[in-house]
């Protein structure tokens, strides 16, 4: 399978007569995930790189060769270097341990970080060095490139490490591994030029760590709203999977540590007598075996489990659903800025943009829940509560007119605040301002009233 099938149909907006026409940047992106993978991180970085190239900037991406089962490895037979829509892409092949344990996952990340940076030392010039984290060790290694090339190093954090290990009860604060990870975290914060986070509570967390407020800012995530809004006809997907006449409750995304893998099977068990309700789960991840084991233990027969699907099929797949699920686990700490209070799942924005009602299972006072309230895109229930989820599904099923309102409001909000074409344009302006030591303020989806009054 070549890149033609995986290529993202994103909307690219050209520069027209602004200050970015006079400054052209050399941008180096170091990342573990890039096309043809279709994770949120891979997609966002492609959209950013593509826009920058179309605007006349030079972009090099150094990334790992994908290891997912859904990726056709034969497309990399021509070597580790390629050109993708004008983006120079250089791939490494790090050795990988089995990902079943947290330690193995961190070792894999550490080795990949080192190899990415070693390869990055050959790139010159570099004005902006950009990376999505975790892993937290990548910006520490990348500081070597920053110092050699006199570049600005931007760390954009998707997950706050190691706080998420506390929030998921993996480690305690007294644990030696946590203390080591905390030192790495603080070192990374000090090495970078700017820390971007995707929610207000994440910003508050970083500032609480002793980092100057001038060095950290909220950079909202982005999604290709034009691509996702084009639902096409979901009929083929529905027929192929024998879903005719079903009320489809769908989860599309990673089945991992953060989503509480047992919640959907337990909810499906409660609703097993509602014969028209069909759960569809599309994805894989570190907790897929736990999900399957719970499904089998409960003898649940109203869940259809499918592997990851090609990205170009995503609009029609999401378009086939009646309700789209977003799940987070309970916050295990008293930290008001803890991981599950602060994280914004990329699939939440994807589901908004797809124009379908969202059912969010998360902490009520989390930043993710606040987005659902601000956007009026669906309902919010407490995390890891199958009974509450089952009742919410039944309630939403009865509220047909309300579901249409949720769908329209969510799509409108995603376009106004998370549209990829707008956000990557803002990223370009931010990069130029950073290079010139000029401050830049991003849009704030969490404070609409403040923005509308300005």
C-alpha positions in Angstrom: 0.0 0.0 0.0 1.6 3.3 -1.1 1.2 6.8 0.3 -1.6 7.6 -2.2 -4.0 5.6 -0.1 -2.8 7.2 3.2 -2.5 10.8 2.0 -4.5 13.2 4.1 -7.0 15.3 2.3 -6.3 18.3 4.4 -7.2 21.9 3.5 -4.1 24.0 2.9 -4.3 27.8 3.2 -1.7 29.8 1.3 0.0 32.9 2.8 -1.3 36.1 1.2 0.7 39.3 1.8 1.7 38.9 5.5 4.9 39.1 7.3 5.6 35.4 6.9 6.4 36.1 3.2 9.6 37.9 4.2 11.0 35.3 6.6 11.6 31.7 5.5 12.4 29.1 8.1 14.3 25.9 8.3 12.2 23.6 10.5 13.3 20.3 11.9 10.7 18.0 13.3 11.8 15.0 15.5 9.0 12.5 16.1 8.2 8.9 16.7 5.1 9.0 14.6 4.5 10.2 11.1 2.7 9.2 8.0 1.7 6.6 7.0 0.7 6.0 10.6 -2.7 7.7 11.3 -2.4 8.5 15.0 -3.4 12.0 16.1 0.2 13.0 16.6 1.3 11.7 13.1 -1.6 13.5 11.4 -1.1 16.8 13.2 2.6 16.9 12.4 2.0 16.0 8.7 -0.5 18.9 8.5 1.9 21.3 10.1 4.8 20.2 7.9 2.7 20.3 4.7 1.5 23.8 5.4 5.0 25.1 6.2 6.3 23.6 2.9 3.5 25.1 0.9 4.3 28.5 2.5 7.8 28.3 1.3 9.6 27.1 4.4 12.0 24.1 4.4 10.9 21.2 6.6 12.8 18.0 7.5 11.1 15.3 9.5 13.2 12.6 11.2 11.0 9.8 12.4 10.9 6.0 13.1 9.8 3.5 10.6 6.3 2.4 11.5 5.9 -0.9 13.3 2.1 -1.2 13.4 0.5 -4.3 11.9 -1.7 -2.1 9.7 1.3 -0.6 7.9 2.6 -2.1 4.7 6.3 -2.3 5.3 7.2 -2.8 1.6 6.7 0.8 0.9 10.0 1.5 2.8 12.1 -0.8 0.6 13.7 2.1 -1.3 15.6 3.3 1.8 15.3 5.6 4.8 15.0 8.9 2.9 12.0 10.1 0.9 10.1 13.2 -0.1 6.5 13.4 0.9 4.5 16.4 -0.5 7.7 18.5 -0.5 8.6 17.4 3.1 12.0 15.7 3.4 11.5 12.6 5.6 14.3 10.6 7.1 13.5 7.4 8.9 15.4 5.4 11.5 14.9 1.8 12.5 15.4 1.5 16.2 15.6 -1.9 17.9 12.3 -2.6 19.7 11.5 -4.7 22.7 8.0 -6.2 23.2 5.7 -3.3 24.4 3.9 -5.4 27.0 5.6 -3.7 30.0 6.0 0.0 30.8 9.8 -0.5 31.3 10.1 -2.0 27.8 8.1 0.9 26.3 10.3 3.5 28.0 13.5 1.7 26.8 12.2 1.7 23.3 11.5 5.4 23.5 14.9 6.2 25.0 16.8 4.3 22.2 14.6 5.9 19.5 15.2 9.4 21.0 18.9 8.9 20.9 18.9 7.7 17.3 16.5 10.5 16.2 18.9 13.2 17.6 22.0 11.6 16.2 20.5 11.7 12.7 19.3 15.2 13.4 22.8 16.4 14.0 23.5 16.2 10.2 20.7 18.8 9.4 21.7 22.4 8.9 20.6 25.1 9.2 17.9 24.7 11.8 15.8 27.7 12.9 13.0 25.9 14.7 13.4 22.5 16.3 9.9 21.0 17.0 8.8 17.9 18.8 5.7 16.4 20.3 6.2 14.7 23.6 6.2 12.3 25.4 8.8 10.9 25.5 10.3 13.4 27.9 13.9 12.4 27.1 13.7 13.6 23.4 14.0 17.4 24.2 16.9 16.7 26.5 18.9 15.0 23.8 17.7 17.5 21.2 19.2 20.3 23.2 22.5 19.3 21.6 21.1 20.3 18.2 19.6 23.5 19.6 23.0 24.5 20.9 25.0 23.6 17.8 22.6 25.2 15.4 21.5 28.1 17.6 17.9 27.2 17.0 14.7 27.6 19.0 13.6 24.3 20.6 9.8 23.9 21.0 8.4 21.1 23.1 4.7 20.5 22.5 3.4 18.2 25.2 0.5 15.9 24.5 0.9 14.0 27.8 2.5 15.3 31.0 5.2 12.9 32.0 5.6 11.5 34.6 2.4 12.8 36.2 0.3 10.4 34.1 2.0 7.5 35.8 0.8 8.8 39.2 -2.7 9.4 37.8 -2.9 5.8 36.6 -1.6 4.3 39.8 1.5 2.9 38.0 3.9 4.6 40.4 3.9 6.5 43.6 5.7 9.8 44.3 8.1 8.1 46.6 9.1 5.5 44.0 12.7 5.8 42.7 11.6 5.6 39.1 9.2 8.5 39.6 11.9 10.6 41.2 14.3 9.9 38.3 11.5 10.7 35.8 10.7 13.9 37.6 14.3 15.0 37.3 14.3 14.3 33.6 11.0 16.3 33.3 12.5 19.3 35.0 15.7 19.1 32.9 13.6 19.0 29.7 11.7 22.1 30.8 14.9 24.0 31.3 16.5 22.9 28.0 13.7 24.0 25.7 12.9 27.5 24.4 9.2 27.2 24.7 6.7 24.6 26.2 3.4 24.2 24.4 0.6 22.4 26.1 -2.9 21.6 24.9 -5.1 22.6 27.9 -5.2 25.3 30.6 -4.7 22.7 33.4 -1.6 21.4 31.7 -0.3 25.0 31.6 -1.0 25.4 35.4 0.7 22.1 36.1 3.9 23.2 34.3 3.9 26.6 36.0 3.4 24.8 39.4 6.7 23.0 38.6 8.5 26.3 38.8 8.6 27.2 35.1 8.1 30.9 34.1 4.6 31.7 32.7 6.4 33.4 29.8 7.9 30.1 28.7 4.7 28.1 28.6 1.5 28.6 26.6 -1.7 26.7 25.6 -1.5 25.6 21.9 -4.9 24.0 21.0 -4.7 20.7 19.1 -6.0 20.7 15.6 -8.0 18.4 13.2 -8.7 18.5 9.5 -12.3 19.6 9.8 -12.9 19.7 6.1 -11.8 16.1 5.6 -13.9 14.8 8.6 -17.0 16.8 7.7 -17.2 14.9 4.4 -19.0 11.9 5.7 -19.6 10.3 2.3 -22.1 7.5 2.4 -21.6 5.1 5.3 -23.9 2.5 3.7 -21.0 0.2 2.5 -19.5 0.1 6.0 -22.8 -0.6 7.6 -23.6 -3.5 5.1 -20.1 -5.0 5.2 -20.4 -5.3 9.0 -24.1 -6.3 9.2 -25.1 -3.2 11.1 -28.3 -2.5 9.2 -31.0 -1.3 11.6 -28.6 -1.0 14.5 -28.2 2.0 16.8 -24.4 2.3 16.6 -22.4 3.4 19.7 -18.8 3.6 18.5 -15.3 4.0 20.0 -12.6 4.6 17.4 -9.1 5.0 18.8 -6.4 3.5 20.9 -7.4 0.8 23.4 -4.7 1.8 25.9 -3.9 2.7 29.5 -5.8 5.9 29.6 -9.3 4.8 28.5 -10.3 2.1 31.0 -10.5 -1.0 28.9 -13.2 -2.7 30.9 -15.8 0.0 30.8 -17.2 -0.6 27.3 -17.7 -4.4 27.8 -19.3 -3.8 31.2 -21.6 -1.2 29.6 -22.5 -3.5 26.8 -23.4 -6.2 29.2 -25.9 -3.9 31.0 -27.5 -3.1 27.6 -27.5 -6.6 26.2 -31.3 -6.8 26.2 -31.5 -3.6 24.1 -31.2 -5.7 20.9 -31.0 -2.7 18.5 -28.0 -1.2 20.3 -24.6 -2.3 18.8 -21.2 -1.3 20.1 -18.5 -0.9 17.6 -14.9 -0.6 18.7 -12.2 0.2 16.1 -8.6 0.1 17.2 -5.8 -1.7 19.0 -3.4 -0.8 21.7 -1.6 -2.0 24.9 -4.9 -2.9 26.6 -6.7 -4.7 23.8 -6.1 -8.0 25.4 -7.6 -6.8 28.7 -10.6 -5.5 26.7 -11.1 -8.9 24.9 -10.7 -10.8 28.2 -13.4 -8.7 29.9 -15.7 -9.1 26.8 -15.2 -12.9 26.9 -15.6 -13.1 30.7 -19.0 -11.3 30.5 -20.0 -13.3 27.4 -20.9 -10.0 25.6 -22.2 -10.5 22.1 -23.2 -6.9 21.2 -19.7 -5.6 20.6 -18.1 -5.6 17.1 -14.3 -5.3 17.4 -12.5 -4.2 14.3 -8.8 -3.5 13.7 -7.6 0.0 12.8 -9.0 1.1 9.4 -7.4 3.2 6.6 -7.6 6.9 7.4 -9.4 7.7 4.2 -12.3 5.6 5.4 -12.6 7.5 8.7 -15.3 10.0 7.7 -17.7 7.3 6.5 -16.9 5.1 9.5 -17.6 7.9 12.0 -20.5 8.9 9.9 -22.1 5.5 10.4 -22.4 6.0 14.2 -25.2 7.4 16.3 -23.1 8.2 19.3 -19.3 8.5 19.5 -17.5 7.6 22.8 -14.5 9.3 24.4 -13.3 7.6 27.5 -10.8 8.6 30.2 -10.0 7.0 33.5 -10.5 8.3 37.0 -8.0 10.8 38.3 -6.2 8.9 41.1 -4.5 11.9 42.7 -5.7 15.0 44.5 -3.8 17.1 42.0 -6.4 19.5 40.3 -4.0 19.6 37.3 -3.5 15.9 37.2 -3.3 14.0 34.0 -7.0 13.0 33.6 -8.1 16.4 34.6 -5.9 18.1 32.0 -5.6 15.7 29.0 -7.5 16.5 25.8 -7.9 13.3 23.7 -7.4 14.0 20.1 -10.4 11.8 19.3 -12.7 14.3 21.1 -11.9 16.9 18.5 -12.1 14.4 15.7 -15.5 13.3 16.9 -16.7 16.9 17.1 -15.5 17.6 13.6 -17.3 14.5 12.3 -20.6 16.0 13.3 -21.8 13.3 15.6 -23.0 13.5 19.2 -20.3 12.8 21.8 -20.6 10.9 25.0 -17.6 11.8 27.2 -16.6 9.7 30.2 -14.3 11.8 32.2 -13.8 13.9 35.4 -16.6 16.4 35.5 -14.2 19.4 36.2 -11.6 18.3 33.6 -10.6 20.5 30.6 -12.1 17.9 28.3 -15.4 18.1 30.0 -15.3 21.9 29.8 -14.8 21.6 26.0 -17.9 19.5 25.8 -19.9 22.1 27.8 -18.5 25.0 25.8 -19.2 23.3 22.5 -22.6 21.7 23.5 -21.5 18.6 21.5 -22.9 15.9 23.8 -23.1 14.6 27.3 -20.6 14.1 30.1 -20.6 11.2 32.7 -18.3 10.2 35.5 -15.3 8.1 34.4 -15.2 4.3 34.6 -19.0 4.1 35.4 -20.7 1.5 33.2 -24.1 2.1 34.7 -23.9 5.8 34.1 -22.7 5.2 30.5 -25.5 2.7 29.8 -28.2 5.2 31.1 -26.7 8.1 29.1 -26.8 6.0 25.9 -30.5 5.2 26.6 -31.2 8.8 27.3 -29.4 10.1 24.2 -31.2 7.4 22.1 -34.5 8.9 23.1 -33.4 12.5 22.5 -33.3 12.5 18.7 -33.8 16.2 18.3 -31.2 17.0 20.9 -28.7 14.7 19.1 -28.9 16.9 16.0 -28.2 19.9 18.1 -25.1 18.2 19.6 -23.9 17.2 16.2 -24.2 20.7 14.6 -22.8 22.5 17.6 -19.8 20.2 17.9 -18.9 20.5 14.2 -19.2 24.3 14.3 -17.1 24.6 17.5 -14.4 22.3 16.0 -14.2 24.4 12.8 -14.0 27.7 14.8 -11.4 26.6 17.3 -9.5 23.5 16.1 -9.5 23.6 12.3 -6.1 22.4 11.0 -5.8 25.0 8.3 -6.2 27.8 10.8 -4.1 26.3 13.6 -1.1 25.4 11.4 -1.2 29.0 10.1 -1.0 30.2 13.7 1.9 27.8 14.3 3.7 29.4 11.4 3.2 32.8 12.9 4.3 31.5 16.3 7.5 30.1 14.9 8.3 33.3 13.1 7.6 35.3 16.3 9.7 32.9 18.3 12.6 33.2 15.9 12.3 37.0 16.2 11.9 36.9 20.0 8.3 38.3 19.7 5.5 37.0 21.9 2.5 35.3 20.3 -0.9 34.5 21.7 -3.0 31.5 20.5 -6.8 31.2 20.4 -8.4 30.1 23.6 -11.3 27.6 23.2 -11.8 27.5 27.0 -12.6 31.2 27.3 -14.9 32.1 24.4 -16.5 35.0 26.2 -13.1 36.7 26.7 -12.2 36.2 23.1 -15.5 37.5 21.7 -15.3 40.6 23.8 -11.8 41.5 22.4 
